[in-house]
Amino acid sequence: MILPIHVYGDPVLREQTVVVEQDSPGLQALIDSMIETMRGAEGIGLAAPQVGRSERLFVVDLEPYGEPGPDGESAWPPQPMVFINPVIDEESDEECEFEEGCLSIPDLREIVVRPERIRVSYLDRSFSPQVLDADDILARVIQHEYDHLDGVLFVDRISVFRRRLLQRRLRDMARGEVSAEYPLVPPGAG
Ligand code: ZN
């Protein structure tokens, strides 16, 4: 089921999230719906708070990026991926720039600097523990989605200068002046 996505300004995007329990009712259906919602919106990641659930869960789908390069450096596991109760254990000192967007902040893309590589521990959708070393775009999307679980948005990580330039647009968005090609929950509506 495609779920409407909560938009910048909605308090649910700022809430602290709770650990997901294995016997959480409807969990597998929620995961399926999140994957369907992410794909329907042509996103490569979606975190539970974006569909109004304050839980430590996100999904990733790099399929639109096709196969990783022939050097094998950036190989990634089969897609889509489900991350339950993830913890980023290690971050590289090296950082890189990448232009990020967010399904909760439609039509806005900005350069964000983050660690280039990470190691993340998590549970997959069968609650099997996993450890993943990620680099390139996979490391990037995991860090972006992980931030959502702590109520952090990518626009919090851009320069003060850039944020000032975007201030009006973000304010208008938070007031409900927003549209997208996928269903949204406008701020204030829930
Ligand atoms: Zn996002």
Residues whose N, C-alpha, C, O or C-beta is under 5 A from the ligand:
A	BS01	ZN	G101 C102 L103
